Amino acid sequence: MSDMRRREFITLGAGVATWPLAARAMQGERMRRIGVLMAVTERDPESQFRVNAFEAGLRELGWVAGRNLRIEYRWAPDPDLLHRQAAELVAATPDLILANTTPVLAALLRESTTLPMVFVQVTDPIGSGFVPNLARPGGNVTGFASFEFSIGGKWLETLKEIAPAVTQVAVIFNPQTAPYAPAFLRPIEAAASSFAVKPMPATAPDAAGIEAVIEAFARMANGGLIVLPDVSTVNGRDLIIALAARHRLPAVYPYRFYAASGGLLSYGTEVGDVYRRAAAYVDRILKGANPAELPVQAPTKFELVINLKTAKALGLEVPAKLLALADEVIE
């Protein structure tokens, strides 16, 4: 997104108690206001991809920024900033907030249990206490769960298929930002014996922790990595990918953008699809629907992406069967 276009959507300034009043709806349309809180940096290309997918979905439904919609984006890649941004965004009393990831939704719900919210990329909405059930969330939030935990076994199977020599796997996550990690670990552990692999949880609270656990694990023989969906691993993905390459560790990741950045392969939800679907829920709520009555939706689109260049650098020959299953092959 260009700087000029970004300024169209982002309201800057010290105070957020009131929203700018200058932008009035054209031709008598009512101007609606929504906030978006993202646990990533604004300049990350993946951030802009998500924003573009969300805005495209809104435009398809007739919501055009500057005509009948005003969006305030907030970016909070670290915990201290996240809590401050959540408080300020809620204080601005928009019509609705789009919440990206588990830590973001948790921070927002500490500030309000009445302001309508739509979440995306939240892994365990019931286990995290955000909703009592998926069919009728019952409160002020609804949205889109990002994974089913059974995918953990699929990650292990795919990693073993592309790197059959792997006998031990480090499962990387930050327990502070991924409290749901044990639910991914269980299917990985259940499948491990059938693939003759020993899985090992590898907790990494920050960049230094990521480097320490991978450096230590790299000293073991026949190792591989599974990187869990986690805002910390997303923000630290360049470091993880670089360390995996340096130590020649085959790794499987939860999102396409890891493979696009040089990771070996990814299998997970199609992120752009989730943000476009979220726009439909935003549309319904702005038109009067109650979040309590909109069911939390499970992911519907998954994609397998293989980076052949990385496979060759690791000395791995990708099986023809796996190539045939891939949604995208990066050469």
Secondary structure, 3 states (H helix, E strand, C coil): CCHHHHHHHCCCCCCCCCCCCCCCCHHHCCCEEEEEEECCCCCCHHHHHHHHHHHHHHHHCCCCECCCEEEEEEECCCHHHHHHHHHHHHHCCCCEEEEECHHHHHHHHHHCCCCCEEEEEECCCCCCCCCCCCCCCCCCEEEEECCCCCHHHHHHHHHHHHCCCCCEEEEEECCCCCCCHHHHHHHHHHHHHHHCCEEEEEECCCHHHHHHHHHHHHCCCCEEEEECCCHHHHHCHHHHHHHHHHCCCCEEECCHHHHHCCCCEEEEECHHHHHHHHHHHHHHHHCCCCHHHCCCECCCCEEEEEEHHHHHHCCCCCCHHHHHHCCEEEC
